[in-house]
Structure formats: C-alpha cells, structure tokens
Amino acid sequence: SGLSRAARNGILIKGGEAIEALARINSLVLDKTGTLTDGRAKVVAVNVSADADAAEVLRLAASLDQASKHIIAQTIVVEAQNRGLRLAIPSGVVETPGEGVDGLVEGRSVAVGGLHFVMSKLPQGRETYKPEKAAGEVIVAIAIDGRLAGEIRLADELRSGTQTLLQQLRVLGVQRIVLATGDRSEVAEAVAAGLGIDAVRAGLTPDQKVLVVLSERKHGSVMMIGDGVNDAPALAAADVGVAMGARGAAASAEAADVVILVDHLDRIVPAMEIARRSRFIALQGIFTGMGLSLVGMMAAAFGYLTPVQGALIQEVIDIAVILNALRALGDGKNHHACEMRDEA
C-alpha cells in the first residue's frame, strides 16, 4: 500500500525492506552536484594559457567530455555546442569516476577533470598551478599534449527550499546531516554555509564516499542521496540509497533502494512520511490482530465460544487487519502538498 502511494508521488521504492529501512533513518549523507545543488551548472569563464586559444581548448575538452555521463561534463559539451563549435569523436577514453577523463581527440592527448587529476597526467614537476576561486565555483582543469592549457569555471546554485527541506528532515528524526562531495573543501563549505549541516567531507573519491557512509553507521541507520555514476558505490553501501533519477545516471538508479522519478529533492520528505506511516500501520495491524486473536482463544478455552463462533471471529479479525492496512493507500496532506509543488 505504501509502495503504491509513494509511486503516485513520483517516488519508486524497491520493495518492503526498503520502505521499512526508510522509516528508521537517523543519519543523512548528501552529494552536492545535482543533489543539493540544482545540477544545472553554467560555464562562467574559460581561462587559457597565453599561447592557447579559448575556443579550441573548450572544443577539445568538450569533445572528450562527450564520453562522460557526469553532469559537469555534459554541461561543458552543451556550452561548446551552444557556441557553435564542431566537436570531434574521442578515442582511447579512460574515465576515472569522480576525478576526470583522458583520451585522444584528433590525435592530441587531452585530460579534463579536477586539478589533482589533470596535474597527475602532466610530466612530474613540470607545472604548478593554484587557482583562486569564488565561493560556489567549480574549476575544471584541462591539459593538452602534456601541458596545462587552461580551466573552465562553472557555477551551480543550491536548489530552492533546501534549508526548509533539511529542517523538515530534522523534524522527521534525522539527527545528523553530512555533505560528501568530490569538490574542494572551500567550495563545499561555501555551499553548506547556513544550512545547518553537521559535517562536510570534501575532495572525496567514490571509494572515500563509501567510507563516509560506513563511518556514519555509528550514529544509526544511514540514508545516502546522490545522482551520479560516482555516487553508485555509496548508494549501495547505505542502509537506504536514494537516487535522483530524473536527470541522474542509470548506475546510481540501479544501485539505489529508492529512486526519485521527478527532479524535486523535497520528495524525500513525503517518502519518509509514507514509510513511517506504513510501518506504523503494519505494526498496529500485527499487534492488534495478535491481541484480538489471543482474546478469542482465551474465550474459546473457557467455553464462552463454540469452535464455529471462534472461527468466524478469527475471520472477522483477519478482515479488519487487512482493511486497516489499506489505510496506507489513502491520500493525506503529503500527497496534496506534492501536487501543489508541481503546480507551482
């Protein structure tokens, strides 16, 4: 019943075990890009070295990024296409989840990704680079033919209503909220500022995100929310993995226990409310049914009921428990609230 109601709200919960676990969450681990933020990053600048052409650097980077499903990579590809640049087909592409991608574009060696990843592709000690960035900016470094060619700066805004959402989760019993991201600490701290987040873990690889999820288990049941390929291992490691399925990667949706089918992070609130209500109704049915059956058996044992009467009463008890369970299908205030958000 709870699964059906969740589906009507754009939430796919994969089975009864997942809905039961969702009702007992104590800690929340959040990815940043595409989850806590809007996921619609915009290119704000393309900075290149003195001997490089900005359009050509962007074209080569976007050509390589066509092979990646990461949100940032897709944003760079769209930006190049919007500028009318002709993209080439890359070859020999190797993607390191959460770090970057390298390969060949028109015979030239290209690496695109985080600064540490790109610098590791250069001859040792050849380049030193420490960029300054504004709060909330993401910097994608680009190396071409063994030289640091430039950077692409992107900005990604927080989803509207994020602070209210986190407060609602606190009311529902989430005692600890952690931001886990592959971005640098200053970016993560800037995004987390004012949101009441308990801890920020930045500069993480996918494997390190898994360790963060496992370490949070000391505080109770853990829910992880993410959307990218690099979030899939952490989603699988959590007690409840929640994937943003509307624009997220298929790998994350496959690894998750819950998939939000619409691009609204706030759907996690009705998902938890539905899970808790369904669990309450299930426990209510179990204990009520067992209690009434015990009373009936005691009455029959002392001769107050005939065998036929006892059998009939047991059937009535079973039907009452089933009808009580169907209450989880009912449309409550949460369903109407979701409809109002959609209309808005």
C-alpha positions as CSV (number, residue, x, y, z in Angstrom):
1,S,0.0,0.0,0.0
2,G,2.8,2.4,1.0
3,L,4.7,1.5,-2.2
4,S,1.7,2.4,-4.3
5,R,1.2,5.7,-2.6
6,A,4.9,6.6,-3.0
7,A,4.7,5.7,-6.7
8,R,1.8,8.2,-7.1
9,N,4.1,10.9,-5.6
10,G,6.9,10.2,-8.1
11,I,8.9,8.0,-5.7
12,L,9.9,4.5,-6.6
13,I,10.6,2.4,-3.5
14,K,12.1,-1.0,-4.3
15,G,10.3,-3.4,-2.0
16,G,9.1,-3.7,1.6
17,E,12.5,-4.0,3.1
18,A,13.5,-0.6,1.6
19,I,10.3,1.1,2.9
20,E,10.9,-0.3,6.4
21,A,14.5,0.9,6.4
22,L,13.5,4.3,5.2
23,A,11.2,4.6,8.3
24,R,14.2,4.2,10.7
25,I,16.7,6.7,9.2
26,N,18.9,8.6,11.7
27,S,21.7,10.0,9.5
28,L,21.8,11.5,6.1
29,V,24.7,11.8,3.7
30,L,24.2,14.1,0.7
31,D,26.1,14.5,-2.5
32,K,26.5,18.1,-3.7
33,T,26.3,18.5,-7.5
34,G,22.9,17.6,-8.9
35,T,21.6,16.7,-5.5
36,L,22.0,19.5,-3.0
37,T,22.6,22.0,-5.9
38,D,20.4,22.4,-8.9
39,G,22.6,20.3,-11.1
40,R,22.3,22.9,-13.9
41,A,25.8,24.3,-13.7
42,K,26.7,27.2,-16.0
43,V,30.0,28.0,-17.6
44,V,31.0,31.4,-16.3
45,A,34.6,31.6,-17.7
46,V,37.1,29.8,-20.0
47,N,40.6,30.8,-19.0
48,V,43.6,29.6,-21.0
49,S,47.3,29.9,-21.1
50,A,48.9,32.8,-23.1
51,D,49.7,30.6,-26.1
52,A,46.3,28.9,-26.3
53,D,43.0,29.7,-28.0
54,A,40.0,29.6,-25.7
55,A,37.6,28.3,-28.3
56,E,40.0,25.5,-29.3
57,V,40.6,24.5,-25.7
58,L,36.9,24.4,-25.0
59,R,36.3,22.4,-28.2
60,L,38.9,19.8,-27.3
61,A,37.6,19.5,-23.7
62,A,34.0,19.2,-24.8
63,S,34.9,16.6,-27.5
64,L,36.5,14.4,-24.8
65,D,33.7,15.0,-22.3
66,Q,31.2,13.5,-24.8
67,A,32.3,10.2,-23.5
68,S,31.3,11.0,-19.9
69,K,27.9,11.0,-18.3
70,H,28.9,13.3,-15.4
71,I,26.7,16.4,-15.1
72,I,29.7,18.8,-15.3
73,A,31.0,17.0,-18.4
74,Q,27.6,17.3,-20.0
75,T,27.4,21.0,-19.2
76,I,30.7,21.6,-20.9
77,V,29.5,19.7,-24.0
78,V,26.3,21.8,-24.2
79,E,28.3,25.0,-23.8
80,A,30.6,24.1,-26.7
81,Q,27.6,23.2,-28.9
82,N,25.8,26.5,-28.0
83,R,28.9,28.3,-29.1
84,G,28.8,26.5,-32.5
85,L,32.0,24.6,-32.0
86,R,32.5,21.4,-34.1
87,L,33.1,18.5,-31.7
88,A,35.3,15.6,-32.7
89,I,34.9,11.9,-31.7
90,P,37.3,11.0,-29.0
91,S,39.2,7.7,-28.8
92,G,41.1,5.7,-26.2
93,V,38.9,7.3,-23.5
94,V,39.5,6.4,-19.9
95,E,37.2,7.8,-17.2
96,T,38.2,7.8,-13.5
97,P,34.9,8.2,-11.7
98,G,34.7,11.3,-9.6
99,E,38.1,12.6,-10.9
100,G,38.2,13.1,-14.6
101,V,38.6,11.7,-18.1
102,D,41.5,11.4,-20.5
103,G,41.9,10.2,-24.1
104,L,42.8,11.3,-27.6
105,V,41.0,13.9,-29.6
106,E,42.1,14.3,-33.3
107,G,45.4,12.6,-32.3
108,R,46.0,15.0,-29.4
109,S,46.3,13.8,-25.8
110,V,43.6,15.6,-23.7
111,A,42.8,15.3,-20.0
112,V,39.8,17.0,-18.4
113,G,38.7,17.0,-14.7
114,G,39.7,18.0,-11.2
115,L,43.0,19.9,-10.8
116,H,44.7,17.0,-8.9
117,F,43.7,14.5,-11.6
118,V,44.8,16.7,-14.5
119,M,48.1,17.6,-12.9
120,S,48.8,13.8,-12.4
121,K,48.7,13.5,-16.2
122,L,51.5,16.0,-16.7
123,P,55.2,15.3,-16.6
124,Q,56.3,15.3,-13.0
125,G,57.2,18.7,-11.7
126,R,56.5,20.4,-15.0
127,E,53.6,22.6,-13.9
128,T,52.5,24.3,-10.7
129,Y,49.1,25.9,-10.5
130,K,46.9,27.1,-7.6
131,P,43.8,28.8,-8.9
132,E,41.7,31.2,-6.8
133,K,38.0,30.6,-7.0
134,A,34.9,32.4,-5.9
135,A,32.5,30.7,-3.4
136,G,30.4,28.0,-5.1
137,E,32.5,27.8,-8.2
138,V,33.7,24.6,-9.7
139,I,37.0,24.6,-11.7
140,V,37.6,22.0,-14.4
141,A,41.3,21.8,-15.5
142,I,42.4,21.0,-19.0
143,A,45.7,19.5,-20.2
144,I,46.6,19.2,-23.8
145,D,49.6,17.3,-25.1
146,G,51.2,17.1,-21.6
147,R,50.7,20.8,-20.9
148,L,48.2,22.7,-18.7
149,A,46.1,24.5,-21.3
150,G,43.5,26.2,-19.1
151,E,40.5,25.9,-17.0
152,I,36.7,26.1,-17.3
153,R,34.9,27.7,-14.4
154,L,31.3,26.7,-13.6
155,A,28.8,27.9,-11.0
156,D,26.0,25.7,-9.6
157,E,23.2,27.1,-7.4
158,L,21.5,25.5,-4.4
159,R,18.1,24.0,-5.1
160,S,15.4,26.4,-3.9
161,G,13.9,25.5,-0.5
162,T,17.0,23.4,0.5
163,Q,17.2,24.9,4.0
164,T,13.5,24.3,4.7
165,L,13.9,20.7,3.4
166,L,16.7,19.9,5.8
167,Q,14.7,21.4,8.7
168,Q,11.8,19.1,7.7
169,L,14.1,16.1,7.7
170,R,15.3,17.1,11.2
171,V,11.6,17.1,12.4
172,L,11.2,13.6,10.9
173,G,14.0,12.3,13.1
174,V,17.2,12.8,11.0
175,Q,19.7,13.7,13.7
176,R,22.9,14.1,11.6
177,I,23.4,15.5,8.1
178,V,26.7,15.2,6.2
179,L,27.7,16.7,2.9
180,A,30.0,14.4,0.9
181,T,31.5,15.7,-2.3
182,G,34.4,15.4,-4.7
183,D,34.8,19.2,-4.8
184,R,37.4,21.1,-2.9
185,S,36.7,22.0,0.7
186,E,36.3,25.7,0.2
187,V,33.5,25.1,-2.4
188,A,31.8,22.5,-0.2
189,E,32.0,24.8,2.9
190,A,30.5,27.7,0.9
191,V,27.6,25.6,-0.2
192,A,27.0,24.2,3.3
193,A,27.1,27.6,5.0
194,G,23.9,28.4,6.7
195,L,22.2,25.1,6.0
196,G,22.8,23.6,9.5
197,I,24.9,20.7,8.0
198,D,26.7,18.8,10.8
199,A,29.9,17.8,8.8
200,V,31.4,18.5,5.4
201,R,33.6,15.9,3.7
202,A,35.3,17.3,0.6
203,G,37.7,16.1,-2.1
204,L,36.4,12.6,-1.9
205,T,36.8,9.8,-4.4
206,P,33.9,7.3,-4.9
207,D,35.6,4.8,-2.6
208,Q,36.0,7.5,0.1
209,K,32.3,8.3,-0.1
210,V,31.6,4.7,0.7
211,L,33.9,5.0,3.8
212,V,32.0,8.2,4.9
213,V,28.7,6.3,4.7
214,L,30.1,3.3,6.6
215,S,31.5,5.6,9.3
216,E,28.2,7.3,9.8
217,R,26.6,4.0,10.7
218,K,27.8,4.5,14.3
219,H,25.1,7.2,14.6
220,G,22.3,4.8,13.4
221,S,20.7,3.9,10.0
222,V,22.2,5.9,7.1
223,M,20.5,7.3,4.0
224,M,22.6,8.4,1.1
225,I,21.2,10.7,-1.6
226,G,23.1,11.1,-4.9
227,D,22.7,11.2,-8.6
228,G,26.0,10.5,-10.4
229,V,27.9,7.4,-11.5
230,N,30.5,8.2,-8.8
231,D,27.7,8.0,-6.1
232,A,26.6,4.5,-7.0
233,P,29.0,2.6,-4.6
234,A,28.0,4.9,-1.7
235,L,24.3,4.4,-2.5
236,A,24.8,0.6,-2.4
237,A,26.6,0.8,0.9
238,A,24.0,2.9,2.7
239,D,21.0,1.4,4.6
240,V,18.9,3.3,2.2
241,G,20.3,4.7,-1.1
242,V,18.2,7.4,-2.8
243,A,18.9,8.3,-6.4
244,M,17.8,11.4,-8.2
245,G,16.5,9.6,-11.2
246,A,15.1,12.4,-13.3
247,R,18.4,13.6,-14.6
248,G,20.8,11.3,-12.8
249,A,22.9,8.4,-14.1
250,A,21.4,5.0,-14.7
251,A,24.1,3.4,-12.5
252,S,23.0,5.4,-9.5
253,A,19.3,4.5,-10.0
254,E,20.3,0.8,-10.3
255,A,22.3,0.8,-7.1
256,A,19.6,2.8,-5.1
257,D,16.8,1.4,-2.9
258,V,14.7,4.5,-3.7
259,V,14.5,6.5,-6.9
260,I,13.0,9.9,-7.0
261,L,11.5,10.0,-10.5
262,V,11.0,13.8,-10.7
263,D,13.6,16.5,-10.3
264,H,12.5,17.5,-6.8
265,L,14.7,16.7,-3.9
266,D,11.9,17.6,-1.5
267,R,10.1,14.4,-2.5
268,I,12.3,12.7,0.1
269,V,10.1,14.2,2.8
270,P,6.8,12.6,1.7
271,A,8.8,9.4,1.0
272,M,9.9,9.3,4.7
273,E,6.4,10.2,5.9
274,I,4.9,7.5,3.8
275,A,7.4,5.0,5.1
276,R,6.9,5.9,8.7
277,R,3.1,5.8,8.4
278,S,3.2,2.4,6.5
279,R,5.4,1.0,9.2
280,F,3.1,2.3,12.0
281,I,0.1,0.8,10.3
282,A,1.8,-2.5,9.8
283,L,2.9,-2.8,13.4
284,Q,-0.6,-1.7,14.5
285,G,-2.2,-4.4,12.4
286,I,0.2,-7.1,13.8
287,F,-0.2,-6.3,17.5
288,T,-3.9,-5.6,17.2
289,G,-4.6,-8.8,15.3
290,M,-2.4,-10.9,17.7
291,G,-4.2,-9.3,20.7
292,L,-7.7,-9.9,19.4
293,S,-6.8,-13.5,18.4
294,L,-5.4,-14.1,21.9
295,V,-8.6,-12.8,23.5
296,G,-10.7,-15.1,21.2
297,M,-8.6,-18.1,22.0
298,M,-8.9,-17.4,25.8
299,A,-12.7,-17.1,25.4
300,A,-12.9,-20.4,23.5
301,A,-10.7,-22.1,26.0
302,F,-13.0,-21.2,28.9
303,G,-16.1,-22.3,26.9
304,Y,-17.5,-18.9,26.1
305,L,-17.2,-19.5,22.3
306,T,-18.1,-22.6,20.2
307,P,-15.5,-23.7,17.6
308,V,-17.7,-22.3,14.8
309,Q,-18.0,-18.9,16.6
310,G,-14.2,-18.8,17.2
311,A,-13.5,-19.5,13.5
312,L,-15.9,-16.8,12.4
313,I,-14.4,-14.2,14.9
314,Q,-10.9,-15.0,13.6
315,E,-12.1,-14.4,10.0
316,V,-13.5,-11.0,11.1
317,I,-10.2,-10.2,12.8
318,D,-8.3,-11.0,9.7
319,I,-10.5,-8.9,7.5
320,A,-10.3,-6.0,10.0
321,V,-6.4,-6.2,9.9
322,I,-6.4,-6.2,6.1
323,L,-8.8,-3.2,5.9
324,N,-6.6,-1.4,8.4
325,A,-3.5,-2.0,6.2
326,L,-5.3,-0.4,3.2
327,R,-5.3,2.9,5.1
328,A,-1.7,3.3,3.8
329,L,-3.2,3.9,0.3
330,G,-5.2,6.9,1.5
331,D,-4.3,10.3,0.1
332,G,-3.2,12.5,3.0
333,K,-1.8,16.0,3.3
334,N,1.6,14.9,1.9
335,H,0.1,13.9,-1.4
336,H,-1.7,17.1,-1.8
337,A,1.4,19.1,-0.8
338,C,3.3,17.4,-3.6
339,E,0.6,18.3,-6.1
340,M,0.7,21.9,-5.0
341,R,4.5,22.0,-5.5
342,D,4.1,20.6,-9.0
343,E,1.5,23.2,-9.9
344,A,3.8,25.9,-8.6
